[in-house]
Every structure is written in structure tokens, then in C-alpha cells.
Amino acid sequence: MKERGLQDASFVFVGGSAGIGLAAAREIARRGASVLLVGRDRARGEAAARAVREAGAREVAWVSADVSSAAGVAQAVEGIRAFRRAIHGLVHSAMTVSFRRATTADGFELAFGLQYLARYALNRALVGELAASGDGRIVHVGAKAPSGLVPDLEDLQFERRRWSLLPALMSSQVLGYLHVQEAAERWQGLPVTASIACVGMTKTENAMKGPWWVRAVYSLAAVRPEQSAENVVRLLTAADARHAHGAVLFDPRRFNPTPLSSLSYDAALARRTWELSEGLLRERGLSFAPIRQGGDAGAALTPP
Ligand SMILES: NC(=O)c1ccc[n+]([C@@H]2O[C@H](COP(=O)([O-])OP(=O)(O)OC[C@H]3O[C@@H](n4cnc5c(N)ncnc54)[C@H](OP(=O)(O)O)[C@@H]3O)[C@@H](O)[C@H]2O)c1
């Protein structure tokens, strides 16, 4: 695949201090780009920053922020803007798994808050910085959701239904599909693409700290983070990524973008999800200014 030059490019990896995000960040660093990593744990972040520097990054920075809350998103955005006003790629791979229903500091169900709403908020806040690069690329690291699964917009927090882990994770995945589909619709004309790279079971350090049965299954069936990161890297480096805009790559072993609009997700549902997310964030002090090209377009952030 023909690649674009990355010597003067800057990339942000939210959840890039471990696992698939870190594997992708190192590959991008190898091409001489500048990299900013976002995560919570300082020791892990600093070790990851060292690894990215050793891989060849031109410049490396690390920002500590818990993006599962509106205040944490605002903190991350501040750190990212202090690093660069033009960014060529924004990768989302932050994940924490809880085997019991857990909530974020803002009171959202954890998978919803971290694996969906944080991505929505960061993309909305940083779309101007992405556009300012002239070719900004958003990549969600995701998972394949069962076809036909529709999130319950009346009960996104699993308060009326019984919570269980897999439905919560899958609901956040489909919300991400709807977000990327709607972003492709709303951001037509901006030099920004948004895509989802699905991965399967991946032997990350965190996964290997899970319960014994997770470790047993992963030891047998999971792949290395570098393998799961391959499509993420392709989406960031391809000379032209427009054909992957608003698309999902289901198979991590092949670069085969499927337009989300062809998967019969309802356009009205995608619009409603967008508006609902906007409202939830507004209630928590995050609102977004209209997009202006040339950077400085993003969020008017008022951390709670
Ligand atoms: N691994 C798999 O088997 C698998 C399978 C399917 C899909 N996926 C998808 O792949 C993506 C990456 O997974 P992974 O296995 O690479 O994850 P991972 O190894 O557990 O790494 C997660 C990263 O996210 C950061 N993080 C966690 N919570 C955060 C928060 N609240 N705010 C900011 N950063 C946070 C972690 O650092 P700190 O803890 O220091 O914050 C770490 O850098 C996820 O989106 C997941 O849905 C993974």
C-alpha cells in the first residue's frame, strides 16, 4: 500500500500507553512522526513514551487524563492542543473492562462512557485540529458487533434492563458505528476521515491479567497486539484513506473497508444518537463550537 510521508506529522493515541494503541503508536513512530499518548497511569505512560521514542518518534509527549469523564476529556484536549494545533491522526483504544456493572465519575455505565461517549466527545472537540492538518484521520479500535443489533436509546445506561458485560460492550460498539456513519455525513467537505478497525482477541498485558478462564482462552486463541494494530496503522499511513471514510474494517487480517451506510444502520437513529450524546455532554459542561477550518475550531470546554 502506498504511504503518505509522516516526517512532519503528529498523531494522538488515546489509550496509547498499552496494548493495541501502543503497538500502533510504535509503528507510526518508526516512520519518524510525532506522537502524543493519553492514559491514566503515570508509570505506564512514561514507559510507553520511552518505547515510542526508542522506536524513532520525532517528538513524544504523554498526557495523563481519565477520558471517561467530561472533566478528563477537557484535560486531554487541553494537553493535545498544547502539543499541536494540527493533528494527522487520532486513535481511540482506551478500554477498561469490569466484570460487574461499573459507572464513570459522570454516572455513565462504563462501556458507554469510555468506549463510546469519550470518543464522541474527543472527535467533536478535535475535528478542527484534524482538519487543520489537511488530512486528519480518526480511527476507532473496535470489535465486530452482531449484525442487526440496535442500541436501546431509551436505556443506554442499562438501568431498566439487567446489565451484563457482552451486551454493554456490543451496545457501545454499535453506538461507535453510528457515530462514525453520522460523522461521515456531517463532516463532508472537511479533510477528515473516520473509520473503525475491528480487532479480535488480542494478548495484551491487561487481558493476560484477567480471570483464569480469560487467560486460558487468550493463551490459546489470541493474537499479538502488533497483529491487531495492522489495520490501524494502514488507516493512518495510507496515501489516500478517503475510501475508508465512514467505513468499518471487520477483518483485522485484511484491509477491506465496508461502508457503514451499506450495513442498513438507520440514518435517523445515527442522527438521534449524535444529538443525544451532544445533550448528555452539554449537561456535564462540554459543548462544541461550530467547526471552523484551519484549527482552533473545537470544543468550548467548561469542565465541571
Ligand atoms: N484486547 C482484546 O482482546 C480486544 C478484543 C476486542 C476489541 N478490543 C478493543 O481494542 C481496544 C484496545 O484494547 P487493548 O486490549 O489494547 O487495551 P489495553 O491493553 O487494556 O490498553 C488500554 C489502554 O487504555 C488506557 N485507559 C484505560 N482506561 C482509560 C481511561 N479511563 N482514560 C484514559 N485512558 C484509559 C490504558 O491505560 P491506563 O490504564 O493507564 O489508563 C491503556 O493505555 C479497545 O477499544 C477494545 O475495545 C480489544
The ligand as an SDF file (V2000), in Angstrom:
LIG
                    3D

 48 52  0  0  0  0  0  0  0  0999 V2000
   -7.7150   -6.9910   23.6980 N   0  0  0  0  0  0  0  0  0  0  0  0
   -8.7230   -7.6120   23.1060 C   0  0  0  0  0  0  0  0  0  0  0  0
   -8.8400   -8.8460   23.1440 O   0  0  0  0  0  0  0  0  0  0  0  0
   -9.7690   -6.8190   22.3610 C   0  0  0  0  0  0  0  0  0  0  0  0
  -10.8070   -7.5060   21.7220 C   0  0  0  0  0  0  0  0  0  0  0  0
  -11.7750   -6.7730   21.0410 C   0  0  0  0  0  0  0  0  0  0  0  0
  -11.6920   -5.3910   20.9890 C   0  0  0  0  0  0  0  0  0  0  0  0
  -10.6730   -4.7540   21.6330 N   0  0  0  0  0  0  0  0  0  0  0  0
  -10.6400   -3.2750   21.5270 C   0  0  0  0  0  0  0  0  0  0  0  0
   -9.3210   -2.8430   21.3770 O   0  0  0  0  0  0  0  0  0  0  0  0
   -9.1180   -1.5930   22.0240 C   0  0  0  0  0  0  0  0  0  0  0  0
   -7.8280   -1.6410   22.7910 C   0  0  0  0  0  0  0  0  0  0  0  0
   -7.8050   -2.7140   23.6500 O   0  0  0  0  0  0  0  0  0  0  0  0
   -6.4540   -3.2090   24.3240 P   0  0  0  0  0  0  0  0  0  0  0  0
   -6.6510   -4.6370   24.6470 O   0  0  0  0  0  0  0  0  0  0  0  0
   -5.2910   -2.7790   23.5180 O   0  0  0  0  0  0  0  0  0  0  0  0
   -6.4760   -2.3950   25.7030 O   0  0  0  0  0  0  0  0  0  0  0  0
   -5.3940   -2.3700   26.8740 P   0  0  0  0  0  0  0  0  0  0  0  0
   -4.1710   -3.1390   26.5360 O   0  0  0  0  0  0  0  0  0  0  0  0
   -6.1200   -2.7160   28.1160 O   0  0  0  0  0  0  0  0  0  0  0  0
   -4.9890   -0.8260   26.9130 O   0  0  0  0  0  0  0  0  0  0  0  0
   -5.9540    0.1150   27.2490 C   0  0  0  0  0  0  0  0  0  0  0  0
   -5.3410    1.4810   27.2700 C   0  0  0  0  0  0  0  0  0  0  0  0
   -6.3580    2.4070   27.6210 O   0  0  0  0  0  0  0  0  0  0  0  0
   -5.9120    3.2040   28.7360 C   0  0  0  0  0  0  0  0  0  0  0  0
   -7.1070    3.5540   29.5020 N   0  0  0  0  0  0  0  0  0  0  0  0
   -7.9540    2.7410   30.1530 C   0  0  0  0  0  0  0  0  0  0  0  0
   -8.9290    3.4280   30.7310 N   0  0  0  0  0  0  0  0  0  0  0  0
   -8.7010    4.7330   30.4410 C   0  0  0  0  0  0  0  0  0  0  0  0
   -9.3600    5.9570   30.7600 C   0  0  0  0  0  0  0  0  0  0  0  0
  -10.4580    5.9700   31.5210 N   0  0  0  0  0  0  0  0  0  0  0  0
   -8.8510    7.1210   30.2920 N   0  0  0  0  0  0  0  0  0  0  0  0
   -7.7220    7.1190   29.5260 C   0  0  0  0  0  0  0  0  0  0  0  0
   -7.0730    6.0020   29.1820 N   0  0  0  0  0  0  0  0  0  0  0  0
   -7.5420    4.8230   29.6400 C   0  0  0  0  0  0  0  0  0  0  0  0
   -4.9220    2.2840   29.4580 C   0  0  0  0  0  0  0  0  0  0  0  0
   -4.0140    2.9890   30.2790 O   0  0  0  0  0  0  0  0  0  0  0  0
   -4.3580    3.3300   31.8300 P   0  0  0  0  0  0  0  0  0  0  0  0
   -4.9890    2.0900   32.4100 O   0  0  0  0  0  0  0  0  0  0  0  0
   -3.0680    3.7230   32.4450 O   0  0  0  0  0  0  0  0  0  0  0  0
   -5.3330    4.4530   31.7770 O   0  0  0  0  0  0  0  0  0  0  0  0
   -4.2140    1.6560   28.2900 C   0  0  0  0  0  0  0  0  0  0  0  0
   -3.2670    2.5610   27.7450 O   0  0  0  0  0  0  0  0  0  0  0  0
  -10.3480   -1.3340   22.8780 C   0  0  0  0  0  0  0  0  0  0  0  0
  -11.0810   -0.3130   22.2530 O   0  0  0  0  0  0  0  0  0  0  0  0
  -11.1150   -2.6320   22.8250 C   0  0  0  0  0  0  0  0  0  0  0  0
  -12.4970   -2.4180   22.7550 O   0  0  0  0  0  0  0  0  0  0  0  0
   -9.7060   -5.4290   22.2990 C   0  0  0  0  0  0  0  0  0  0  0  0
  1  2  1  0
  2  3  2  0
  2  4  1  0
  4  5  1  0
  4 48  2  0
  5  6  2  0
  6  7  1  0
  7  8  2  0
  8  9  1  0
  8 48  1  0
  9 10  1  0
  9 46  1  0
 10 11  1  0
 11 12  1  0
 11 44  1  0
 12 13  1  0
 13 14  1  0
 14 15  2  0
 14 16  1  0
 14 17  1  0
 17 18  1  0
 18 19  2  0
 18 20  1  0
 18 21  1  0
 21 22  1  0
 22 23  1  0
 23 24  1  0
 23 42  1  0
 24 25  1  0
 25 26  1  0
 25 36  1  0
 26 27  1  0
 26 35  1  0
 27 28  2  0
 28 29  1  0
 29 30  1  0
 29 35  2  0
 30 31  1  0
 30 32  2  0
 32 33  1  0
 33 34  2  0
 34 35  1  0
 36 37  1  0
 36 42  1  0
 37 38  1  0
 38 39  2  0
 38 40  1  0
 38 41  1  0
 42 43  1  0
 44 45  1  0
 44 46  1  0
 46 47  1  0
M  CHG  2   8   1  16  -1
M  END
$$$$
